[in-house]
Amino acid sequence: MTKKKIVLAEDNSTLSLLLKFKLEKEGYQLFIAKDGKEAIELIEANEPQLILTDIMMPFISGLEVISHVRNKLNLEIPIVVFSAAGQEEMVLKAFNLGANDFMGKPFSPNELLIRVKRLLG
């Protein structure tokens, strides 16, 4: 059985590693990007089944990642966005651009896992 691929775009390396550990333990294959630019490269190279992205990142934001996936690549894959408190406007923009789900930071990795499983069936 091929592992489902997930691209995680998150500039906090502690959180990335924690999520990588959690998700790989559940049998997913994880590709980690430190910023939106890297995320786009990983998405184009690996054709993941799911994208997890922080909204606020250096260089290219999570919003630009969503826009690129939906408009340039025309992909329908599920996208979950993370955002720190007080960024409601950003979150609404993310949904308007085509995000499927949202998690406020800080969040529980176990809750994220439940959402990932739900989105990946």
MMTF fields as JSON, N, C-alpha, C and O atoms, coordinates in Angstrom:
{
  "mmtfVersion": "1.0.0",
  "mmtfProducer": "UNKNOWN",
  "numBonds": 483,
  "numAtoms": 484,
  "numGroups": 121,
  "numChains": 1,
  "numModels": 1,
  "chainsPerModel": [1],
  "groupsPerChain": [121],
  "chainIdList": ["A"],
  "bondAtomList": [4, 2, 8, 6, 12, 10, 16, 14, 20, 18, 24, 22, 28, 26, 32, 30, 36, 34, 40, 38, 44, 42, 48, 46, 52, 50, 56, 54, 60, 58, 64, 62, 68, 66, 72, 70, 76, 74, 80, 78, 84, 82, 88, 86, 92, 90, 96, 94, 100, 98, 104, 102, 108, 106, 112, 110, 116, 114, 120, 118, 124, 122, 128, 126, 132, 130, 136, 134, 140, 138, 144, 142, 148, 146, 152, 150, 156, 154, 160, 158, 164, 162, 168, 166, 172, 170, 176, 174, 180, 178, 184, 182, 188, 186, 192, 190, 196, 194, 200, 198, 204, 202, 208, 206, 212, 210, 216, 214, 220, 218, 224, 222, 228, 226, 232, 230, 236, 234, 240, 238, 244, 242, 248, 246, 252, 250, 256, 254, 260, 258, 264, 262, 268, 266, 272, 270, 276, 274, 280, 278, 284, 282, 288, 286, 292, 290, 296, 294, 300, 298, 304, 302, 308, 306, 312, 310, 316, 314, 320, 318, 324, 322, 328, 326, 332, 330, 336, 334, 340, 338, 344, 342, 348, 346, 352, 350, 356, 354, 360, 358, 364, 362, 368, 366, 372, 370, 376, 374, 380, 378, 384, 382, 388, 386, 392, 390, 396, 394, 400, 398, 404, 402, 408, 406, 412, 410, 416, 414, 420, 418, 424, 422, 428, 426, 432, 430, 436, 434, 440, 438, 444, 442, 448, 446, 452, 450, 456, 454, 460, 458, 464, 462, 468, 466, 472, 470, 476, 474, 480, 478],
  "bondOrderList": [1, 1, 1, 1, 1, 1, 1, 1, 1, 1, 1, 1, 1, 1, 1, 1, 1, 1, 1, 1, 1, 1, 1, 1, 1, 1, 1, 1, 1, 1, 1, 1, 1, 1, 1, 1, 1, 1, 1, 1, 1, 1, 1, 1, 1, 1, 1, 1, 1, 1, 1, 1, 1, 1, 1, 1, 1, 1, 1, 1, 1, 1, 1, 1, 1, 1, 1, 1, 1, 1, 1, 1, 1, 1, 1, 1, 1, 1, 1, 1, 1, 1, 1, 1, 1, 1, 1, 1, 1, 1, 1, 1, 1, 1, 1, 1, 1, 1, 1, 1, 1, 1, 1, 1, 1, 1, 1, 1, 1, 1, 1, 1, 1, 1, 1, 1, 1, 1, 1, 1],
  "groupList": [{"groupName": "MET", "atomNameList": ["N", "CA", "C", "O"], "elementList": ["N", "C", "C", "O"], "formalChargeList": [0, 0, 0, 0], "bondAtomList": [1, 0, 2, 1, 3, 2], "bondOrderList": [1, 1, 2], "singleLetterCode": "M", "chemCompType": "L-PEPTIDE LINKING"}, {"groupName": "THR", "atomNameList": ["N", "CA", "C", "O"], "elementList": ["N", "C", "C", "O"], "formalChargeList": [0, 0, 0, 0], "bondAtomList": [1, 0, 2, 1, 3, 2], "bondOrderList": [1, 1, 2], "singleLetterCode": "T", "chemCompType": "L-PEPTIDE LINKING"}, {"groupName": "LYS", "atomNameList": ["N", "CA", "C", "O"], "elementList": ["N", "C", "C", "O"], "formalChargeList": [0, 0, 0, 0], "bondAtomList": [1, 0, 2, 1, 3, 2], "bondOrderList": [1, 1, 2], "singleLetterCode": "K", "chemCompType": "L-PEPTIDE LINKING"}, {"groupName": "ILE", "atomNameList": ["N", "CA", "C", "O"], "elementList": ["N", "C", "C", "O"], "formalChargeList": [0, 0, 0, 0], "bondAtomList": [1, 0, 2, 1, 3, 2], "bondOrderList": [1, 1, 2], "singleLetterCode": "I", "chemCompType": "L-PEPTIDE LINKING"}, {"groupName": "VAL", "atomNameList": ["N", "CA", "C", "O"], "elementList": ["N", "C", "C", "O"], "formalChargeList": [0, 0, 0, 0], "bondAtomList": [1, 0, 2, 1, 3, 2], "bondOrderList": [1, 1, 2], "singleLetterCode": "V", "chemCompType": "L-PEPTIDE LINKING"}, {"groupName": "LEU", "atomNameList": ["N", "CA", "C", "O"], "elementList": ["N", "C", "C", "O"], "formalChargeList": [0, 0, 0, 0], "bondAtomList": [1, 0, 2, 1, 3, 2], "bondOrderList": [1, 1, 2], "singleLetterCode": "L", "chemCompType": "L-PEPTIDE LINKING"}, {"groupName": "ALA", "atomNameList": ["N", "CA", "C", "O"], "elementList": ["N", "C", "C", "O"], "formalChargeList": [0, 0, 0, 0], "bondAtomList": [1, 0, 2, 1, 3, 2], "bondOrderList": [1, 1, 2], "singleLetterCode": "A", "chemCompType": "L-PEPTIDE LINKING"}, {"groupName": "GLU", "atomNameList": ["N", "CA", "C", "O"], "elementList": ["N", "C", "C", "O"], "formalChargeList": [0, 0, 0, 0], "bondAtomList": [1, 0, 2, 1, 3, 2], "bondOrderList": [1, 1, 2], "singleLetterCode": "E", "chemCompType": "L-PEPTIDE LINKING"}, {"groupName": "ASP", "atomNameList": ["N", "CA", "C", "O"], "elementList": ["N", "C", "C", "O"], "formalChargeList": [0, 0, 0, 0], "bondAtomList": [1, 0, 2, 1, 3, 2], "bondOrderList": [1, 1, 2], "singleLetterCode": "D", "chemCompType": "L-PEPTIDE LINKING"}, {"groupName": "ASN", "atomNameList": ["N", "CA", "C", "O"], "elementList": ["N", "C", "C", "O"], "formalChargeList": [0, 0, 0, 0], "bondAtomList": [1, 0, 2, 1, 3, 2], "bondOrderList": [1, 1, 2], "singleLetterCode": "N", "chemCompType": "L-PEPTIDE LINKING"}, {"groupName": "SER", "atomNameList": ["N", "CA", "C", "O"], "elementList": ["N", "C", "C", "O"], "formalChargeList": [0, 0, 0, 0], "bondAtomList": [1, 0, 2, 1, 3, 2], "bondOrderList": [1, 1, 2], "singleLetterCode": "S", "chemCompType": "L-PEPTIDE LINKING"}, {"groupName": "PHE", "atomNameList": ["N", "CA", "C", "O"], "elementList": ["N", "C", "C", "O"], "formalChargeList": [0, 0, 0, 0], "bondAtomList": [1, 0, 2, 1, 3, 2], "bondOrderList": [1, 1, 2], "singleLetterCode": "F", "chemCompType": "L-PEPTIDE LINKING"}, {"groupName": "GLY", "atomNameList": ["N", "CA", "C", "O"], "elementList": ["N", "C", "C", "O"], "formalChargeList": [0, 0, 0, 0], "bondAtomList": [1, 0, 2, 1, 3, 2], "bondOrderList": [1, 1, 2], "singleLetterCode": "G", "chemCompType": "PEPTIDE LINKING"}, {"groupName": "TYR", "atomNameList": ["N", "CA", "C", "O"], "elementList": ["N", "C", "C", "O"], "formalChargeList": [0, 0, 0, 0], "bondAtomList": [1, 0, 2, 1, 3, 2], "bondOrderList": [1, 1, 2], "singleLetterCode": "Y", "chemCompType": "L-PEPTIDE LINKING"}, {"groupName": "GLN", "atomNameList": ["N", "CA", "C", "O"], "elementList": ["N", "C", "C", "O"], "formalChargeList": [0, 0, 0, 0], "bondAtomList": [1, 0, 2, 1, 3, 2], "bondOrderList": [1, 1, 2], "singleLetterCode": "Q", "chemCompType": "L-PEPTIDE LINKING"}, {"groupName": "PRO", "atomNameList": ["N", "CA", "C", "O"], "elementList": ["N", "C", "C", "O"], "formalChargeList": [0, 0, 0, 0], "bondAtomList": [1, 0, 2, 1, 3, 2], "bondOrderList": [1, 1, 2], "singleLetterCode": "P", "chemCompType": "L-PEPTIDE LINKING"}, {"groupName": "HIS", "atomNameList": ["N", "CA", "C", "O"], "elementList": ["N", "C", "C", "O"], "formalChargeList": [0, 0, 0, 0], "bondAtomList": [1, 0, 2, 1, 3, 2], "bondOrderList": [1, 1, 2], "singleLetterCode": "H", "chemCompType": "L-PEPTIDE LINKING"}, {"groupName": "ARG", "atomNameList": ["N", "CA", "C", "O"], "elementList": ["N", "C", "C", "O"], "formalChargeList": [0, 0, 0, 0], "bondAtomList": [1, 0, 2, 1, 3, 2], "bondOrderList": [1, 1, 2], "singleLetterCode": "R", "chemCompType": "L-PEPTIDE LINKING"}],
  "groupTypeList": [0, 1, 2, 2, 2, 3, 4, 5, 6, 7, 8, 9, 10, 1, 5, 10, 5, 5, 5, 2, 11, 2, 5, 7, 2, 7, 12, 13, 14, 5, 11, 3, 6, 2, 8, 12, 2, 7, 6, 3, 7, 5, 3, 7, 6, 9, 7, 15, 14, 5, 3, 5, 1, 8, 3, 0, 0, 15, 11, 3, 10, 12, 5, 7, 4, 3, 10, 16, 4, 17, 9, 2, 5, 9, 5, 7, 3, 15, 3, 4, 4, 11, 10, 6, 6, 12, 14, 7, 7, 0, 4, 5, 2, 6, 11, 9, 5, 12, 6, 9, 8, 11, 0, 12, 2, 15, 11, 10, 15, 9, 7, 5, 5, 3, 17, 4, 2, 17, 5, 5, 12],
  "groupIdList": [1, 2, 3, 4, 5, 6, 7, 8, 9, 10, 11, 12, 13, 14, 15, 16, 17, 18, 19, 20, 21, 22, 23, 24, 25, 26, 27, 28, 29, 30, 31, 32, 33, 34, 35, 36, 37, 38, 39, 40, 41, 42, 43, 44, 45, 46, 47, 48, 49, 50, 51, 52, 53, 54, 55, 56, 57, 58, 59, 60, 61, 62, 63, 64, 65, 66, 67, 68, 69, 70, 71, 72, 73, 74, 75, 76, 77, 78, 79, 80, 81, 82, 83, 84, 85, 86, 87, 88, 89, 90, 91, 92, 93, 94, 95, 96, 97, 98, 99, 100, 101, 102, 103, 104, 105, 106, 107, 108, 109, 110, 111, 112, 113, 114, 115, 116, 117, 118, 119, 120, 121],
  "secStructList": [7, 7, 7, 7, 3, 3, 3, 3, 3, 7, 1, 7, 2, 2, 2, 2, 2, 2, 2, 2, 2, 2, 2, 2, 2, 6, 6, 7, 3, 3, 3, 3, 3, 1, 1, 2, 2, 2, 2, 2, 2, 2, 2, 2, 2, 2, 7, 7, 1, 3, 3, 3, 3, 3, 1, 1, 7, 1, 1, 1, 7, 2, 2, 2, 2, 2, 2, 0, 0, 0, 0, 0, 1, 7, 7, 7, 7, 7, 3, 3, 3, 3, 3, 3, 6, 6, 7, 2, 2, 2, 2, 2, 2, 2, 2, 2, 2, 6, 7, 7, 3, 3, 3, 3, 3, 1, 7, 7, 2, 2, 2, 2, 2, 2, 2, 2, 2, 2, 2, 2, 7],
  "xCoordList": [0.839, 0.0, 0.878, 1.767, 0.64, 1.462, 1.007, -0.182, 1.991, 1.693, 1.092, 1.494, 0.119, -0.435, 0.558, 1.118, 0.765, 1.766, 1.134, 0.069, 1.831, 1.371, 2.509, 3.644, 2.201, 3.188, 2.788, 1.653, 3.744, 3.528, 4.39, 5.615, 3.745, 4.477, 4.345, 3.268, 5.44, 5.414, 6.805, 7.777, 6.916, 8.25, 8.731, 9.862, 7.884, 8.313, 8.801, 8.001, 10.126, 10.694, 10.306, 10.205, 10.088, 9.686, 8.327, 8.12, 7.404, 6.068, 6.135, 5.495, 6.899, 7.043, 7.503, 6.947, 8.528, 9.085, 8.103, 8.012, 7.369, 6.353, 5.272, 4.881, 4.797, 3.758, 4.281, 3.567, 5.537, 6.153, 6.156, 5.762, 6.604, 6.665, 5.268, 5.093, 4.293, 2.903, 2.334, 1.787, 2.474, 1.862, 2.578, 1.938, 3.907, 4.637, 4.365, 4.356, 4.142, 3.792, 2.466, 2.232, 1.591, 0.288, 0.361, -0.655, 1.58, 1.748, 1.695, 1.628, 1.724, 1.752, 3.193, 4.089, 3.407, 4.732, 4.709, 3.849, 5.656, 5.608, 6.76, 7.913, 6.437, 7.439, 7.305, 6.224, 8.417, 8.343, 8.976, 10.101, 8.226, 8.732, 8.805, 7.928, 9.864, 10.023, 9.297, 9.085, 8.917, 8.214, 7.367, 7.413, 6.603, 5.682, 6.359, 5.826, 7.551, 8.286, 8.66, 8.446, 9.222, 9.588, 8.354, 8.39, 7.261, 6.019, 5.561, 5.205, 5.571, 5.132, 6.027, 5.542, 7.331, 8.264, 7.968, 7.965, 7.721, 7.427, 6.097, 5.971, 5.117, 3.801, 3.928, 3.374, 4.665, 4.816, 5.622, 5.354, 6.608, 7.469, 6.831, 7.093, 5.998, 5.527, 4.046, 3.615, 3.259, 1.82, 1.174, 0.685, 1.18, 0.642, -0.882, -1.55, -1.411, -2.863, -3.469, -4.688, -2.585, -3.057, -1.978, -0.784, -2.419, -1.481, -1.872, -3.036, -0.884, -1.074, -0.189, 1.019, -0.76, 0.087, -0.243, -1.408, 0.802, 0.632, 0.302, 0.735, -0.451, -0.762, 0.422, 0.826, 0.974, 2.061, 3.405, 3.827, 4.078, 5.407, 6.279, 5.772, 7.601, 8.483, 8.354, 7.919, 8.733, 8.774, 7.391, 6.849, 6.83, 5.518, 4.578, 4.886, 3.426, 2.512, 1.682, 1.66, 1.005, 0.104, -1.009, -1.483, -1.424, -2.478, -2.01, -2.764, -0.757, -0.207, -0.056, -0.214, 0.25, 0.348, -1.019, -1.117, -2.07, -3.429, -3.786, -4.274, -3.537, -3.854, -3.116, -3.7, -1.851, -1.036, -1.603, -1.736, -1.929, -2.451, -3.79, -4.02, -4.663, -6.008, -6.033, -6.734, -5.264, -5.372, -4.315, -4.616, -3.06, -2.007, -1.949, -1.818, -2.049, -1.946, -3.31, -3.4, -4.369, -5.739, -5.953, -6.589, -5.425, -5.574, -6.693, -6.879, -7.432, -8.551, -8.175, -9.035, -6.885, -6.5, -6.845, -6.783, -7.212, -7.583, -6.415, -5.265, -6.743, -5.75, -6.261, -7.37, -5.428, -5.754, -4.806, -3.592, -5.365, -4.513, -4.426, -5.379, -3.251, -3.031, -2.905, -2.409, -3.361, -3.197, -3.224, -3.996, -2.373, -2.367, -3.629, -4.294, -3.944, -5.148, -5.14, -4.082, -6.331, -6.445, -6.195, -5.942, -6.264, -6.042, -7.289, -7.201, -8.45, -9.718, -9.782, -10.256, -9.299, -9.357, -8.566, -9.01, -7.382, -6.527, -7.23, -7.189, -7.87, -8.544, -9.685, -9.866, -10.449, -11.529, -10.966, -11.536, -9.846, -9.197, -8.789, -8.957, -8.251, -7.81, -8.983, -8.85, -10.124, -11.314, -11.79, -12.182, -11.754, -12.159, -11.249, -11.69, -9.983, -9.032, -9.161, -8.651, -9.856, -10.061, -9.552, -9.437, -9.243, -8.847, -10.056, -11.2, -9.791, -10.872, -11.126, -12.238, -10.095, -10.243, -9.26, -8.307, -9.5, -8.679, -8.454, -9.358, -7.245, -6.955, -6.239, -5.24, -6.757, -6.104, -4.915, -4.962, -3.855, -2.68, -2.803, -3.366, -2.309, -1.743, -2.853, -3.954, -2.553, -3.561, -2.993, -1.781, -3.865, -3.436, -3.086, -3.896, -1.878, -1.487, -2.476, -2.678, -3.089, -4.059, -5.306, -5.886, -5.71, -6.866, -6.533, -7.36, -5.312, -4.895, -4.957, -5.421, -4.48, -4.471, -5.881, -6.085, -6.843, -8.236, -8.726, -9.388, -8.395, -8.825, -8.154, -8.783, -6.874, -6.136, -6.786, -7.019, -7.076, -7.702, -9.058, -9.422, -9.803, -11.112, -10.999, -11.769, -10.034, -9.862, -9.288, -9.579, -8.48, -7.853, -8.643, -8.274, -9.719, -10.604, -10.047, -10.703],
  "yCoordList": [-1.191, 0.0, 1.246, 1.376, 2.153, 3.353, 4.316, 4.476, 4.936, 5.889, 7.147, 7.594, 7.719, 8.998, 10.092, 10.14, 10.975, 12.028, 13.332, 13.741, 13.969, 15.24, 16.248, 15.946, 17.443, 18.532, 19.43, 19.897, 19.66, 20.53, 21.777, 21.689, 22.931, 24.194, 24.919, 25.397, 24.994, 25.541, 26.051, 25.303, 27.336, 27.88, 27.617, 27.96, 27.013, 26.649, 25.202, 24.27, 25.021, 23.683, 22.714, 21.509, 23.241, 22.371, 21.748, 20.55, 22.588, 22.1, 21.139, 20.088, 21.487, 20.615, 19.228, 18.225, 19.179, 17.878, 17.066, 15.848, 17.74, 17.066, 16.469, 15.313, 17.269, 16.798, 15.699, 14.746, 15.84, 14.817, 13.484, 12.454, 13.516, 12.31, 11.683, 10.485, 12.504, 12.041, 11.411, 10.308, 12.133, 11.697, 10.489, 9.603, 10.458, 9.313, 8.05, 6.946, 8.229, 7.085, 6.475, 5.277, 7.331, 6.871, 6.371, 6.005, 6.358, 5.788, 6.766, 6.347, 8.076, 9.049, 9.392, 9.269, 9.826, 10.292, 11.808, 12.425, 12.422, 13.871, 14.594, 14.176, 15.676, 16.548, 17.897, 18.485, 18.391, 19.626, 20.8, 20.715, 21.901, 23.142, 24.192, 24.265, 25.01, 26.074, 27.349, 28.239, 27.438, 28.622, 28.257, 27.131, 29.226, 28.976, 28.614, 27.841, 29.186, 28.922, 27.435, 26.754, 26.962, 25.541, 24.655, 23.592, 25.112, 24.327, 24.101, 22.983, 25.16, 25.054, 24.074, 23.267, 24.155, 23.233, 21.78, 20.892, 21.554, 20.192, 19.676, 18.498, 20.562, 20.169, 19.77, 18.759, 20.579, 20.283, 19.006, 18.257, 18.757, 17.593, 16.288, 15.226, 16.36, 15.131, 14.805, 13.717, 15.731, 15.522, 14.907, 13.778, 15.663, 15.127, 14.976, 15.545, 14.209, 14.035, 15.064, 15.217, 15.774, 16.752, 17.802, 17.505, 19.042, 20.12, 20.734, 21.063, 20.882, 21.556, 22.798, 22.68, 23.968, 25.157, 26.221, 26.487, 26.815, 27.97, 29.145, 29.163, 30.115, 31.261, 32.228, 32.685, 32.533, 33.499, 32.79, 32.095, 32.972, 32.387, 33.369, 34.267, 33.203, 34.098, 33.873, 32.81, 34.872, 34.861, 34.741, 35.72, 33.537, 33.314, 32.818, 31.847, 33.484, 33.12, 31.894, 31.436, 31.379, 30.26, 30.605, 29.746, 31.87, 32.306, 32.156, 31.718, 32.527, 32.413, 30.946, 30.595, 30.093, 28.656, 28.128, 27.407, 28.499, 28.044, 28.519, 27.748, 29.786, 30.381, 29.647, 29.361, 29.346, 28.652, 27.256, 26.847, 26.54, 25.177, 25.178, 24.36, 26.103, 26.133, 26.734, 26.231, 27.815, 28.539, 28.181, 28.114, 27.948, 27.639, 26.138, 25.71, 25.347, 23.89, 23.243, 22.086, 23.999, 23.481, 22.167, 21.249, 22.084, 20.863, 21.033, 22.104, 19.949, 19.967, 19.368, 19.206, 19.037, 18.362, 19.197, 20.426, 18.522, 19.262, 20.07, 19.631, 21.25, 22.135, 22.552, 23.069, 22.315, 22.745, 23.887, 23.759, 25.011, 26.137, 26.288, 26.014, 26.735, 27.05, 28.563, 29.218, 29.103, 30.533, 30.856, 30.277, 31.787, 32.237, 33.063, 33.504, 33.262, 34.016, 35.416, 35.992, 35.948, 37.319, 37.51, 38.628, 36.43, 36.564, 36.174, 35.574, 36.523, 36.118, 36.514, 35.753, 37.712, 38.21, 37.294, 36.972, 36.885, 35.977, 34.642, 34.066, 34.172, 32.876, 32.93, 32.0, 34.022, 34.188, 34.223, 33.64, 34.911, 34.965, 33.555, 33.166, 32.802, 31.435, 30.593, 29.854, 30.702, 29.953, 30.422, 29.612, 31.738, 32.274, 31.777, 31.61, 31.543, 31.066, 29.557, 29.024, 28.876, 27.445, 26.509, 25.304, 27.047, 26.16, 25.317, 25.754, 24.103, 23.199, 23.191, 22.911, 23.499, 23.407, 24.371, 24.815, 24.695, 25.677, 25.228, 24.693, 25.448, 25.188, 26.382, 26.854, 26.87, 27.979, 27.461, 26.376, 28.251, 27.881, 28.49, 29.577, 27.848, 26.493, 25.448, 25.646, 24.341, 23.293, 21.967, 21.818, 21.021, 19.706, 18.846, 18.709, 18.261, 17.384, 16.228, 15.75, 15.783, 14.693, 15.139, 14.375, 16.381, 16.902, 17.027, 16.722, 17.477, 17.588, 16.212, 16.076, 15.203, 13.84, 13.371, 12.733, 13.687, 13.315, 13.982, 13.35, 15.263, 15.991, 15.445, 15.335, 15.106, 14.539, 13.23, 12.999, 12.378, 11.092, 11.295, 10.568, 12.277, 12.561, 13.031, 12.604, 13.909, 14.437, 13.412, 13.454, 12.498, 11.505, 10.205, 9.272, 10.152, 8.987, 7.749, 6.708],
  "zCoordList": [0.0, 0.0, 0.0, 0.842, -0.926, -0.943, 0.15, 0.426, 0.747, 1.823, 1.228, 0.154, 1.941, 1.5, 1.831, 2.926, 0.855, 0.996, 1.467, 1.003, 2.406, 2.957, 2.878, 3.248, 2.394, 2.46, 3.623, 3.706, 4.519, 5.677, 5.515, 5.437, 5.465, 5.369, 6.701, 7.058, 7.421, 8.786, 9.112, 9.013, 9.507, 9.784, 11.213, 11.557, 12.042, 13.392, 13.369, 13.283, 13.447, 13.263, 14.379, 14.15, 15.588, 16.702, 16.413, 16.605, 15.946, 15.613, 14.424, 14.446, 13.393, 12.219, 12.61, 12.162, 13.455, 13.834, 14.655, 14.501, 15.527, 16.324, 15.411, 15.573, 14.455, 13.541, 12.627, 12.315, 12.2, 11.339, 12.088, 11.541, 13.342, 14.166, 14.292, 14.072, 14.646, 14.829, 13.561, 13.59, 12.447, 11.194, 10.588, 10.022, 10.709, 10.152, 10.949, 10.405, 12.26, 13.105, 12.651, 12.811, 12.073, 11.575, 10.136, 9.544, 9.578, 8.247, 7.079, 5.923, 7.372, 6.281, 5.939, 6.774, 4.699, 4.297, 4.317, 3.688, 5.043, 5.219, 4.546, 4.644, 3.867, 3.264, 3.952, 3.975, 4.518, 5.299, 4.57, 4.079, 4.51, 3.928, 5.028, 5.888, 4.993, 5.994, 5.584, 6.408, 4.312, 3.834, 2.614, 2.118, 2.153, 1.056, -0.255, -1.051, -0.472, -1.715, -1.767, -2.769, -0.659, -0.565, -0.68, -1.3, -0.069, -0.091, -1.524, -1.898, -2.326, -3.72, -4.487, -5.281, -4.24, -4.911, -4.528, -5.379, -3.233, -2.759, -3.312, -3.648, -3.403, -3.918, -5.387, -5.818, -6.144, -7.575, -7.8, -8.74, -6.938, -7.121, -6.64, -7.205, -5.603, -4.956, -5.102, -4.72, -5.652, -5.805, -4.557, -4.595, -3.452, -2.19, -2.232, -3.094, -1.296, -1.17, -0.216, -0.139, 0.516, 1.5, 1.72, 1.677, 1.956, 2.263, 3.603, 3.834, 4.48, 5.762, 5.696, 5.488, 5.867, 5.776, 6.811, 7.109, 7.345, 8.213, 7.292, 6.14, 7.779, 6.925, 6.881, 5.811, 8.065, 8.125, 8.015, 8.939, 6.871, 6.682, 5.927, 5.254, 6.036, 5.286, 3.77, 3.326, 3.002, 1.531, 0.89, 0.377, 0.926, 0.31, 1.403, 2.095, 1.56, 2.643, 2.296, 1.154, 3.305, 3.104, 2.129, 1.386, 2.136, 1.209, -0.235, -1.104, -0.475, -1.826, -2.223, -3.392, -1.249, -1.523, -1.976, -2.969, -1.235, -1.58, -2.986, -3.812, -3.237, -4.528, -5.651, -6.696, -5.436, -6.445, -6.73, -7.883, -5.658, -5.807, -6.545, -7.435, -6.165, -6.754, -8.166, -9.045, -8.38, -9.644, -10.68, -11.872, -10.232, -11.195, -11.47, -12.617, -10.399, -10.574, -10.784, -11.193, -10.503, -10.618, -9.876, -10.394, -8.674, -7.881, -6.864, -6.288, -6.658, -5.712, -4.355, -3.49, -4.167, -2.923, -1.695, -1.736, -0.598, 0.615, 1.172, 1.159, 1.655, 2.272, 3.647, 3.782, 4.671, 6.03, 6.383, 6.23, 6.858, 7.234, 8.747, 9.476, 9.198, 10.616, 10.709, 9.792, 11.829, 12.027, 13.504, 14.269, 13.895, 15.285, 15.54, 14.602, 16.794, 17.17, 16.568, 16.315, 16.344, 15.879, 14.403, 13.955, 13.636, 12.192, 11.407, 10.336, 11.956, 11.325, 9.858, 9.015, 9.568, 8.191, 7.252, 6.15, 7.722, 6.95, 6.728, 5.641, 7.783, 7.718, 6.697, 5.911, 6.714, 5.741, 4.322, 3.4, 4.164, 2.846, 2.418, 1.262, 3.375, 3.066, 2.57, 1.595, 3.236, 2.812, 1.438, 0.598, 1.217, -0.09, -1.208, -2.345, -0.883, -1.888, -2.121, -3.106, -1.194, -1.42, -0.335, -0.562, 0.845, 1.949, 2.379, 2.254, 2.886, 3.291, 4.787, 5.234, 5.558, 7.003, 7.636, 6.995, 8.911, 9.606, 11.039, 11.681, 11.537, 12.941, 13.538, 12.997, 14.662, 15.356, 16.153, 16.734, 16.171, 16.974, 18.363, 18.492, 19.391, 19.368, 19.264, 19.778, 18.597, 18.488, 18.96, 19.116, 19.182, 19.627, 18.42, 17.503, 18.408, 17.301, 17.116, 16.0, 18.218, 18.106, 17.355, 16.583, 17.59, 16.863, 15.38, 14.52, 15.089, 13.691, 13.021, 11.889, 13.742, 13.212, 12.853, 11.82, 13.703, 13.446, 12.159, 11.336, 11.996, 10.799, 9.541, 8.488, 9.662, 8.524, 8.095, 6.909, 9.073, 8.761, 8.108, 7.184, 8.583, 8.018, 6.562, 5.702, 6.301, 4.947, 3.978, 2.782, 4.487, 3.611, 3.556, 2.842, 4.307, 4.245, 4.896, 4.905]
}
